[in-house]
Amino acid sequence: MTGTTSDRPRPAARRLAMGLAGTLLIATVAGCAAEDDPIRARAGDCLEARGKGGKTSEFHIVGCAAPQAAYKMIKKADRCDDITNGYALVGTRRHLTRLCLTLNAKEGDCFYQEVGFPTGKASKVTCDPSATYRITKVSDGTTDASVCGADVPNWTKTPDVLPRAIVYRHPARTLCADRP
């Protein structure tokens, strides 16, 4: 033997060095995430749902004024407070984060809804026959579906009926939707 035990790294020192290397690798990978990666989303950021099919898991951060900005992130959480909130799961297989979403809608916006809301993908579209619904009114600060009309049902109770109210509890907001 040419070396002594003092020449070899100790097991604890080796684990520490490996742990630091792993930490640097994780930090490097996280630092390389694209600017539009939804894992970077913060409350108030807007997202576009991309990908094929009605239950896409491919989301990207876009400017809220962008025509494709169909969703606004409310918060990151283990679960969303409201069944009206859509959500996106982002992250790795070992650690998924749920982004609680609302429609990024203003009066006059039209959407094409694939499958059912909130699990289906919504896309902003022009207000033509391809649209599923048009937002006719936005009432911030209220969860009262009657702002859309006395007989207009809440989305969660009758998802395929138009006109309808889309009521979010957190933050309080009611969207009125009707035919395009």
C-alpha positions as CSV (number, residue, x, y, z in Angstrom):
1,M,0.0,0.0,0.0
2,T,1.4,3.3,-1.0
3,G,-1.1,5.6,0.8
4,T,-2.1,5.9,4.4
5,T,-5.6,6.2,5.8
6,S,-5.0,9.9,6.2
7,D,-4.5,10.2,2.4
8,R,-8.0,8.7,1.6
9,P,-11.1,10.8,2.0
10,R,-13.1,10.0,5.0
11,P,-16.6,8.7,4.4
12,A,-18.3,11.7,6.0
13,A,-16.2,14.1,4.0
14,R,-17.0,12.1,0.8
15,R,-20.8,12.3,1.6
16,L,-20.5,16.0,2.2
17,A,-18.6,16.5,-1.1
18,M,-21.2,14.4,-3.0
19,G,-24.1,16.3,-1.3
20,L,-22.6,19.6,-2.3
21,A,-22.1,18.4,-5.9
22,G,-25.7,17.2,-5.9
23,T,-26.9,20.6,-4.6
24,L,-24.9,22.4,-7.2
25,L,-26.4,20.2,-9.9
26,I,-29.9,20.8,-8.7
27,A,-29.3,24.6,-8.5
28,T,-27.8,24.5,-12.0
29,V,-30.8,22.6,-13.4
30,A,-33.3,24.9,-11.7
31,G,-31.3,27.9,-12.9
32,C,-31.5,26.7,-16.5
33,A,-35.3,26.4,-16.5
34,A,-36.8,28.4,-19.4
35,E,-38.3,31.8,-18.5
36,D,-41.7,30.5,-19.7
37,D,-41.5,27.3,-17.6
38,P,-44.6,27.1,-15.4
39,I,-42.6,26.0,-12.4
40,R,-41.4,29.6,-12.2
41,A,-45.0,31.0,-12.2
42,R,-46.1,33.3,-9.4
43,A,-49.5,34.5,-8.4
44,G,-50.9,36.8,-11.1
45,D,-48.8,35.3,-13.9
46,C,-50.7,34.2,-17.0
47,L,-50.4,30.8,-18.7
48,E,-51.1,29.3,-22.1
49,A,-52.2,25.7,-22.4
50,R,-50.3,24.1,-25.3
51,G,-50.2,20.6,-26.5
52,K,-52.8,18.3,-28.1
53,G,-55.9,17.0,-26.5
54,G,-58.3,18.4,-24.1
55,K,-56.4,17.4,-21.0
56,T,-53.0,18.9,-21.8
57,S,-50.3,19.1,-19.2
58,E,-48.1,21.5,-21.2
59,F,-48.4,25.1,-19.9
60,H,-46.2,28.1,-20.5
61,I,-46.0,31.5,-18.9
62,V,-47.1,34.3,-21.3
63,G,-47.8,38.0,-20.8
64,C,-51.4,38.5,-19.5
65,A,-52.2,40.8,-22.5
66,A,-51.1,38.0,-25.0
67,P,-54.0,36.7,-27.0
68,Q,-53.1,33.1,-26.0
69,A,-53.1,33.9,-22.2
70,A,-56.2,31.8,-21.3
71,Y,-55.3,31.3,-17.6
72,K,-54.2,33.3,-14.6
73,M,-52.4,31.6,-11.7
74,I,-53.9,32.3,-8.3
75,K,-51.4,30.3,-6.1
76,K,-49.3,27.2,-5.8
77,A,-50.8,24.7,-3.4
78,D,-51.3,21.0,-2.7
79,R,-54.9,21.4,-3.7
80,C,-57.0,24.2,-5.0
81,D,-59.8,25.7,-2.8
82,D,-62.5,25.9,-5.4
83,I,-63.8,23.3,-7.8
84,T,-64.1,26.0,-10.4
85,N,-60.4,26.6,-10.4
86,G,-58.6,24.6,-13.1
87,Y,-55.1,23.5,-12.2
88,A,-51.8,22.5,-13.8
89,L,-49.4,20.0,-12.3
90,V,-45.8,21.1,-12.9
91,G,-42.4,19.9,-11.6
92,T,-40.7,16.5,-11.5
93,R,-42.1,13.0,-10.9
94,R,-40.9,13.2,-7.3
95,H,-42.2,16.7,-6.6
96,L,-45.3,17.9,-8.4
97,T,-46.7,21.4,-7.6
98,R,-50.3,22.3,-8.3
99,L,-50.9,25.7,-9.9
100,C,-54.5,26.9,-9.1
101,L,-55.9,28.7,-12.1
102,T,-58.7,30.9,-13.2
103,L,-59.7,32.0,-16.6
104,N,-57.8,35.2,-17.7
105,A,-60.9,36.8,-19.0
106,K,-62.3,40.2,-19.6
107,E,-65.6,41.2,-21.1
108,G,-65.8,40.3,-24.8
109,D,-63.2,37.5,-24.6
110,C,-64.1,34.2,-26.4
111,F,-62.9,30.8,-25.5
112,Y,-62.9,27.4,-27.1
113,Q,-63.4,24.7,-24.3
114,E,-62.1,21.2,-25.0
115,V,-63.8,18.6,-22.9
116,G,-65.4,20.0,-19.7
117,F,-64.3,22.9,-17.4
118,P,-62.2,23.0,-15.3
119,T,-60.3,19.8,-16.4
120,G,-60.5,20.5,-20.1
121,K,-58.2,22.9,-21.9
122,A,-59.5,26.4,-22.6
123,S,-58.0,28.5,-25.4
124,K,-58.7,32.1,-26.2
125,V,-60.1,32.4,-29.7
126,T,-61.7,35.0,-31.9
127,C,-65.5,35.4,-31.4
128,D,-66.7,33.3,-34.3
129,P,-68.6,30.0,-34.6
130,S,-65.5,28.1,-33.4
131,A,-65.8,29.6,-29.9
132,T,-67.6,27.7,-27.2
133,Y,-68.6,30.8,-25.2
134,R,-68.0,34.5,-24.8
135,I,-67.5,36.4,-21.6
136,T,-70.3,39.0,-21.4
137,K,-69.6,40.4,-17.9
138,V,-66.9,40.3,-15.3
139,S,-67.8,41.1,-11.7
140,D,-64.8,41.3,-9.3
141,G,-65.3,41.0,-5.6
142,T,-68.5,38.9,-5.8
143,T,-69.4,35.2,-5.8
144,D,-73.0,35.8,-6.6
145,A,-74.1,34.0,-9.8
146,S,-77.2,36.2,-10.0
147,V,-75.1,39.1,-11.4
148,C,-75.4,37.2,-14.7
149,G,-79.2,37.0,-14.4
150,A,-81.8,35.6,-12.1
151,D,-82.1,32.3,-13.9
152,V,-78.5,31.9,-15.0
153,P,-77.0,28.7,-13.4
154,N,-73.5,28.4,-11.9
155,W,-71.0,26.6,-14.1
156,T,-70.4,23.8,-11.6
157,K,-74.0,22.8,-11.5
158,T,-74.7,22.8,-15.2
159,P,-71.5,22.9,-17.2
160,D,-73.1,22.6,-20.6
161,V,-75.8,25.2,-20.4
162,L,-75.5,28.7,-21.8
163,P,-75.8,31.4,-20.5
164,R,-74.0,30.5,-17.3
165,A,-72.0,32.0,-14.4
166,I,-68.5,31.0,-13.7
167,V,-68.0,31.7,-10.0
168,Y,-64.6,31.8,-8.3
169,R,-64.4,32.1,-4.5
170,H,-60.7,32.9,-4.1
171,P,-60.3,35.6,-5.3
172,A,-64.0,36.5,-5.5
173,R,-64.9,36.9,-9.1
174,T,-67.9,36.0,-11.3
175,L,-67.7,35.7,-15.1
176,C,-70.9,35.6,-17.1
177,A,-70.7,33.4,-20.2
178,D,-73.0,33.1,-23.2
179,R,-73.0,32.0,-26.8
180,P,-70.4,33.8,-29.0
